[in-house]
């Protein structure tokens, strides 16, 4: 739990904004760049994501009355947690978009669509922004977009693949917010929730050039066997784009990016480094396995168990006592009707493969405090988890097969429950071998 707490504290949105943004007189300093606010017209704030509420609070603390107005889309039920004066908060849906997602996105586009070159837009983006900022293209309804998103999330598609489809069914994603902002200048502050910190993927890259195309999006639908499952309007739109009958998202050479600055202010690497510091403070031999953890959750869990056995048998990659850390985000191909999340499924798979091993513990958690559609951030298991489960009459294979990891760990009290953290930099997985 010390690792959980320190990892999350290291990516606190408020601290991250204050660290990367400061005001010196009339000069706004963002990373290594300066903006002269004495020559600036309007200062507009726009964006969305699980961390954007805290980011907005910090921005108001720095700029205060200099902000003209703003709109930020945040998760439903969280507006009361923030104290803002200039920036309007719109509650929206996640992981599936809602009417609030559309209403807020429409307000954002309206706010930035009539600016001139002296104006400045500060965009605040973080994980969850794709669903929270949703503006379907003409001919596709919100319900149809929800259905398509749900199918993609259950298919095992990567976040990049999911977003390539969402961008081409949207009026705001994939650089289209930047197109609306132009000719005004823009600064985008980003808390990354994607492997490799790809700016075109975080929140579906509303202010960044889109590297994907309509053929890419259609290929994802076909790859996961969704051609006959997605709504007809979605197939029609994507095919129309492939035929050149629908406008493509803006690419790197588009002039709308000429005055656009992007700054990542927190990422998974920060959380992993914080976990590393905790491990070293307790005398563990610490090694960071990767900050690009990807793949099917149950397969990654099995691989971690194999690594634990190598540490025990061969003292590889480091000798005991060992703490091995991974950062990133796995996926789950949902086939059962159970309840769970990628971190819980990863941990259940690992538990099944470390059964009987002494002094071996695996824990995996989401830094946003919400793993899948559950109230848990993840789960923890050791070499005797299966023994405790069997004493309670639980069959782990059945729970894994049903994608029901949440109820498995709930029964034996091994869930990690911390509540929504209001930040998001993917997941952290730790393997202890004592």
N, C-alpha and C positions, 0 to 999 in steps of 0.2 A: 504493500500500500504506500510505502514511502516512495517507491519508484513511480507509482501511478500519480501521486500528488505532485512530485517534483517535475515530472514530465509535462503535466498539464500546466503547472505554474510557469514553466519556461516559455510557453507559447501564449501567455496571457495577452489578449488583443490590445488592451489599454497600454500595457508596458511596451509592447511592440511598436505602437504608433508613436509614443513619446520618445522611444529610442531612435526612430528613423526620421522623425519630423520635428522641426523646431522653428520658432519665429524669432528673428533677431531684427528688431525695428520693423522695417517694411519688407524685409527679406524673408521669404519662406524657404527654408533649406530642407530638401528631401534627399537623403543619402548624400551623394556628391554633387547635386545640382541645386541651383538657386533660382528663385522666382521673385521678381520685383513686384510686390503687391501694390506699390504706389501707382503703377501704370496699368493696373488690372481693373476691369469693369466689374461685372458680377462674379461672385464666387458661389458656384452651385455644387452641392454634394449629392451624389447618386450612388446606388449600388444595392447589394444584398448578400446574404449569407448568414450562417449560424453565428459567426463572430462579428458581423457588421454592426450590431447594436453597441457593443463595447468599443469598437473602432470609432463609431460616430460620437460617442461620449468623449473619448479622448481628443478627437478632432475639435469638438466644440471647446474643450478646455484650452486648446492651443490657439485657435483662431477666434473664438467667441463671436463678437458682433460683426467681424469681417465677413462672416458667412451670410450670403443673401438669403438663400433658402435651400432646402434639400429634401429628398425622399429616399428612404432606405427600406427594403423588404426584409423582414425578420420572421423567424418561426412563430407560428400561432401560439398565443398564450404567454408571450414573453415581453410584450410592450411595457407592462407595469414595472419591469425590472430596471428600466432605464429612465434617466432624467435628462431630457433634451429640450432646448428652447427653439432653435432655428430649424432643426431637421425633423421632418415628419416620419413617423414609423408606421409602416403598413404590415399587418400580420398576414402571412402567407403560408402555403402548405409545403410540407416536406415529409417523406421523399416524393410524394405525388403532388403536383401543382394543384392549386385551388383557385376559386374566383378571386381571392385576395392576391394571389400571385399575378394574375392578369391585371387586376385593378392597379396594383402598385407599379407594374411594368409600364402600363399606359401613362401613369403619372410621371414616371421617370422620363419616358420618351417625350412627353409634352413639355417637361421642364427644360430639356436640353436642345430641343429642336429649333429654337429661334435665337441662337446666340451669335455673337460676332467674334472676330479674331482677338479682341481685347479681353474677352471673358475667359474664366478658368473653371473647369469642372474637375472636382476631386472625386474619383470613384473608389468606393470601398468594397472589396470583393473577398469572399471566403467560401469554403466548402458549403454546399447546400444551395449556392446561388443559382444553379441550373434550374432547380424546381421552384425556388422562391421567386425568381424573376422569369416569368413565362408570358409570352405574347405570341399566340399561334398565328401562323400565316393564314391568309384568307382561304376559306374553303375547308379548313380543318378546325373542328370544335375543341374546346377544352376537354370534354369527355373523351374524344377520340385521341387526344394527346396523352391523357392520363392512361388510357388503355394501352397505347403503344409503349409508354414509359414502363408500365407494369410488366408487360411482356418482355421487354429488354432486360429489366432488372432481374427477372426470374430465369433468363436464358443462360446466364453465365457470361454474358458479354462484358468486356472490360469497360471502364469508365470512358476511355477514349472512343470506343466503338459506340457506346450509348450516346455520347455527346455529338458524334458526327451526324447521327440521325436527328437529335434534338435541334442542332444548329440549323438544319435545313427544313425544319418545320416551324421556325421562329422568326420573328421580326426584330429581335433584340440580341440574340446570341451570335457567336462567330463573327465578332467585329462590327456588327450592325449598330451597336450603341455608339461606337466611335464614329461611324458614318453619320449618325444623327447629331453628334456633338460638333463635328467639323462645321465651320472653320475655327471654333474655339479651341484653346489649349486644354490638355487633360493630363492629370496625374492619377495613376491607378495604384492604390496601395493594396497589396495582396497577402492574404494568409493562405498558404498553399495546402491543398488536400489531395494532391495527385503525385504519383510516382514520377520522379524526375523534375518536379516543379514546372511542368509544361504550361506556359502562359496561355496557350490556345485551348487548354483543357479545363483549367480552374474556372468554375462557374460557367463553363462553356465559352470562355474567352470573349465576353461582350465588347471589350475595347482592344482586342488583339487580333492580328490577321489570322484568318482561318486556313489551315493547311489541308482541310478535307473538302471534298467535292460531293455533288449529288451522286455520281457513280459510287463513291466510297460509302455513302449512307445506304444506298440501295443494296450494295454488296453485304453490309452487316445484316440487313433484314433477311437476305437469302441465306447467308452463312449459318444463321441460327434457326433456320426452318420456320420463319415467321411470315413468309410471303402470303400464305392464305389465312393468317390469323390477325394481322394488323388491319385496321379499318380501310375500306376501299379508298377513302379520301387521302389517306397517308400514302398508299401506293401510287395513286394518281399524281399527287404532288411531286413525289420523288422521281417518277418516270418523266413528268413534265420538265423537271430540272435537268435530267439527263439529256433530254431532247433539246435543251436550250430555250425552253419556253417560259422558264421561271428564272428570276434574277439570282445569280450566284452570290455567295457571301464574299465580302471584300478580302482581297489577297494582299501580300506584303507591299506590292508596288502602289497600292491605292493611296492617294494623297491624304485621305482622312487620318492616316497614321503619322503624318509628317510632324505634328506637334503633340504627339502622345508619348508620355513617359510612364514606365512601369517599374514598380519597386516591390520585391518580395520582402515582407517584414517579419515573417515567421514561417517555419516549415517543419516537416517531420524530422529533419536532421537536428533541429534544436531540441526536440523532445528526446531523441535518442541519446544525444550528448548529456542531457540531464540525467537520464537513466544510467548512463555510463559513470557519471560522477558519484551517484549513490552507491553503485556497486563497488567502486574503488574505495569509497569511504568505509565500507564494511569489510575490506580485505579480500575481496574476490579478484581472481584473475579475469579481467573483463576483455571481451572481444566483440566488436560490432560485426555481425555476420553480413548485414546488408541494410541499406536504406531504400532498397528497390524491391521489397518483398511483394511478390505477385503470384497468381496462380490459384487453383482450386483450394479452398480452405482446408479441406480434409487431407489433401495431398501434402500441403505445407506442414500440417500437424504431424503427419507420418514421417516426413523428412526430418523434423526437429527431434523426434524420438530416436531416429537413426543417429543423429549427431550426438545425442546424449549417450548412446551406447559406445560411440567412438571415443568420447571423452573418458568414459569409464575403462574401456579396454586398452586404448592406445595413447591416452592423454593428448588427443588431437581435437580441435585446433589449439587448445591450451590445457594446462594441467588443472586439477582440482585444488581448491574450490573455484568453480567456474561460474561466470555469468555471461551468457551469450545473448546479444540483443539484436533484434531485427525490427526494421521499420518499413512501412508500406501499406498495402491494402490488398487483401485477397478477395476472391469472389466465391459465390455459392450458386451452383446450379440447383434450383429448387425443384424437387420431384415429389416430395412428401407434403403432407398437410400440417406438419408440426410448426412450432414457433421457435425461432432462433435468430442468430446473426452470425456473420463470418467469423468473429473472434471466438464465439462460443463453440461453433462447429470445429474450428481449428483445434481448440483446446480439448474437445471431446475425442477427436481423432488421435491427438497426441497421447491422451490418457490411456486409450486402448492399446497403445504401442509402448508405453513405459511401465505397464502393469508389473508390479513386483520389484521394480528397481528402487533401491533405497537412496534417500537424499537426492531425488530428482523431482523438480517442480517446474511446471510450465504455466505461464499466465499470458493472456493476450487481451488487450483492451483497446477500445476506440477512444481517442482523445476528446471526442465530443460528448462522451458519457452515454451515448446511445448506440447500441449495437443492433442493427437491423430494426425491426418493428417491436423492440422490447424495451423494458425499463432498466436493463443491465448494460454496463459498458463492456462486459466480457466475462471471462471466467478464469478460475485457477484450478489446477489439478496436479496431483503428485502420483508417485508409484503405487499408492494404496487407494486411489479414488475408485477403481473398479471393485476393490474388495468392499469398500463402504457401500457402493451402489448395489452389489449383490446381496448384502445384508438387508438392504431395503427392498429387495425384490425387483430391482431394475435391470433390464437387459440393454447394455450400451449400444449393441449392434442395431437393435430395433429403433432406438432413439435417433441414431445417426442416419439410418435409412429413411426415417420420417422427417428428417431435418428438424428434429425436436430437441435440440441441444439445450434450449432454455429450460424446459421442464425437467430435463435430466439433472442439470446442475441446481435447479431450484429445490428439488427433492432432497439433495444431499448438502445443501447450504454452501455451494462453492461458486456462486455468482459474484461478480464484482459490481456492486451498485453504488454509484456516486452521484447520480442525477446529471442532467444536462450541464455542461461546463461552459457553454457559450463561446467555445473556440472549436477549432477542428483542423488537425493536421494528420489525418488518417490514423493508423493504428501502431501500437508498439507491442511487440511480443518478446517475452523474456524466458530464457531457459536457465534454470539453476541446476548445477550438479555439485553437491557438497562433498 
